[in-house]
């Protein structure tokens, strides 16, 4: 039902990506070594442990709860604050990809219509609700001393993430006729896969 708005916002987000994120992420990738970028990504992932733990708890998934706790303890200590994924490489404890959208889905809340969020990208109405609730469990909300610092940390995380997918994004853009539909299909399949892990 929001396709008109979605296509407009998708174009807006693509413009921001093309003129801001991609140039900055490209320069960042050229300057910062991949191992350092991976360590930064690991730190951010380690910081999402409260969100992953709450989502796993709400779904009653003891296996995932144990993995989140184990990974957090091991990677925070032996992994030097989460820079290194010692838990998986040394102990075989695989990462958990959980959020409140999945917890809501577990309790039968329908996804609702697809919607594109300014700067954040694709979501659904349920995903938007889960994202809003999950933001209170994010490290930027809990530990950042102010909104400006939190926004700076979030921007750094997004640039670091983008530095790993620049080439894939270019290939996707070049190989699809309708980029909006391709992104929508990819997002829906990805979220469906997470719900059925």
N, C-alpha and C positions, 0 to 999 in steps of 0.2 A: 504493500500500500504506500510505501514511502519512496518508490523508485525515482520519481522526479527529484525529490530532495537528495536522495542517495547519490544519484549521478552527478548532481551539482557539487555535493560535498566530496565525492570521490575525486572529481576534477580539481577541486581546491586543494585537497590533500596531496594529490600528485604534483601540483604546482609547487607546493611547499617542499615536497621531497626533491623535486628536480632542481629547484633554485636555492635551496638551503641545505637540506640533509645530505643529498648526494655529494655536492662539492665539498662540504665540511668533512663528511665521512671518508671521501676519497683522499683528501689531504691528510686526514688522521691516520688512515690505513698506510699511506706512504711513509709516514714518519714513525709511527708506533709499531714495534715488533709484534708479530702475531702471538708469541708466547705471553707478552705483557697484556695484550687485548684479551686473550683467553683467561688470564688470571683475573682481570677486571670483571669479565662476564661471570666467572666463578664466584667472586665476592658478592655480586648482586644476586646471583642465584641462591647463595647461602643465606643472604638476608631475607629471602622470601620464605624461610622455614616456618615462621608463625602462621602465614596464610595457608601453606601446604598442610600443616599440622591440624589447623582448625577444620579445613575442608575434609581431610581424611577422617577426623574424629566425628564430624557431623554425619558422615556416610557409614560410620561404624567399621571402617577398614583398618583392622589392627595391624595388618602387614605393612601398609603404607605409613601408618603412624610410627611403627617401629623403625622403618627405613628413614623417615624424616628425622627422628630423634638421633638415630645412630649416625647418619650422615652429618648432621649438624655438629655433634660432639667431635667426631673424628676430623672433619674438615676445618672446624674452628681451631682445634688444637694442633693436630699433626699437619694440617693443611695451611697453617699460618694465617688464621683469620678467614679461611675460605678461598685463598688464592689458588690452592691446588686441590684437585678432586682425589684425595687419598682414599676416600671411602669406596669409590668404584674401582680405581686402579689397584689398590692394595688389598681391599676386603671384599670386592665384588658386590657392593651395595649400590644398586642402580638408583638413579634419581627418580623423584616423584614429580609429576606434572599435574598439580591440583590447584583449583581455585574455587571460589564460592559459586560460580556459574554451574560447575559440575555438581556441587552439593545441592543446589536448588533443583537441578535436573534429576538427581537421585530421588528427591521427594515428589517428583511428578509435576513440577512447575513447567509449563510449556515454554518453548523457546521464544515464542512470539515472533513478530515480523523482523526481518533483516533490516539493520540500520547502520549507516556509516557515521561515525562520531568524528567531529572536527579534531584533526591532528592525531587522534588515536587509531582511526581506521575502522575496519569492519567489526560488527558486533550484532547482537540481537537484543530485544528488549530485556530478556532474562539476563543476557550477558552484561548489559548496561547496569542492571540492578546488582549483579554479582561484583562487577568492577567497582561500583560505588562502595559497597560494603567491604570489599577486599582492600580498598585504598587505606582504610583505617588500620590494617595489619601490615602495611608496607613499611620497610625501613625508613623511607623518606618521610612518612608521616610521623613515625614514632621517634626518630632520632634527629631530624633536621631542626635546627634552632629557629628557622623562619621559613616563610613561603618562598622567598627568593632563593634560599639555599636549596630547599626541596626541589624547586623547579630546575635549578642548575644541575643537581644530582640526577634527576630524571632525564634531562636533556643529554647529559654525559652517557647515561645508560643506553639511550636510544641511538646515539651516534656510534657507540661501541658495537651495539647489535647490528646496526646498518653496515658497519665496515666488513662484516662477514658475508653479507648477501648481495653486495653491489653487482657482481657479475651475473648472479642468478636473476636479479631484478631486471637487468638490461635484457637478458635473453627472453624473459617472460614478456616484457614490453614489445620486443621485436617479433615474437612468434604468435601473438594473439590478435585477433581481429577486434574483439570487444573486451578490453581490459577490465571493465567493470564486472561483466558477467564471469570472467575467468577468476577474478579475485573473490567474488561472491561464492562461486562453486568450490574453490579451494578452501575458503574459510569454513563453509558448512561441512565439507568432508573432514577437515582437520578437527573441528569441534566434535563431530559425530564419533570420530576415532577415539578422542580423549574420553568421551562419555562411555565408550564400550571397552575400555582397557581392562 
